[in-house]
Amino acid sequence: MLDVIFLSFFEANAEENWFNLQGRFPNAKRVDGISPIGAAHRQCANIAETDYFYVVDADAIILDSFDFDFIPDPKVRWPGGNFQDKYVYVWRSLNPVNNLVYGYGGVKLFPREGVLNHKVWKPDFATSVAEAFRPMPEISNITAFDFSEYNTWKSAFRECSKLQSKVIARQKDDETELRLWSWRTQCGKHKFGNWAHLGAEDAHFFVEAGHDLNLINNFQFLERKFDTSYGNPPTFRQAQYFIK
């Protein structure tokens, strides 16, 4: 079995999700408290002992049907594509706020050497590491980011900034526009739906103003932005920082 690494940054539901993941997969590993996101993934690669490793975000509730059993075969080529070991793989996830089902928040499978040797950190990390990117049809988890006002806003802001700017490699314009529309208009019935809407709207103006998109992967910046706009941010806890 490939390494499974749980990636957390002080999420309120992280301990519960980590406990549940360990219950099913006792050999799972954890990286906690590292920002920005590229540095956190590099630390995952540092502790991985297999050529590929799975990454589970801290707010992911893994479905009972998902077993982390896919292993890329370097001798097998995908129809019309590259050999299996040339990809980053992303499984689909259910968004509980707007009911979208796509790769946002899904389980990811990275090539260890690709992450360790990656030099240019782009806003959408997953689609920029390997030679190719492959979405997988199975739903791996529920992305339970909807546990607070701040976290719901942050999740919407980060994702909609990427959708709005269309920086996701090999994205399809019609799918991107539909997802962006859902983030901006289909969250109202949820407890924190208004915060998802605010995050989506803030992302629109952030991108239109031409700000550095790499800031969406810096958690200190996100907390400052939330504080400036809405006040009463979560208490920022001291974390490790590996910038390079």
Secondary structure as GFF3:
##gff-version 3
##sequence-region A 1 244
A	DSSP	beta_strand	3	8	.	.	.	ID=ss1
A	DSSP	alpha_helix	14	24	.	.	.	ID=ss2
A	DSSP	beta_strand	29	32	.	.	.	ID=ss3
A	DSSP	beta_strand	34	35	.	.	.	ID=ss4
A	DSSP	alpha_helix	37	47	.	.	.	ID=ss5
A	DSSP	beta_strand	52	57	.	.	.	ID=ss6
A	DSSP	beta_strand	60	62	.	.	.	ID=ss7
A	DSSP	three_ten_helix	84	86	.	.	.	ID=ss8
A	DSSP	beta_strand	87	94	.	.	.	ID=ss9
A	DSSP	beta_strand	101	102	.	.	.	ID=ss10
A	DSSP	beta_strand	108	111	.	.	.	ID=ss11
A	DSSP	alpha_helix	112	116	.	.	.	ID=ss12
A	DSSP	three_ten_helix	126	128	.	.	.	ID=ss13
A	DSSP	beta_strand	132	143	.	.	.	ID=ss14
A	DSSP	alpha_helix	149	165	.	.	.	ID=ss15
A	DSSP	alpha_helix	173	185	.	.	.	ID=ss16
A	DSSP	alpha_helix	193	208	.	.	.	ID=ss17
A	DSSP	three_ten_helix	213	217	.	.	.	ID=ss18
A	DSSP	alpha_helix	219	230	.	.	.	ID=ss19
A	DSSP	beta_strand	240	241	.	.	.	ID=ss20
###
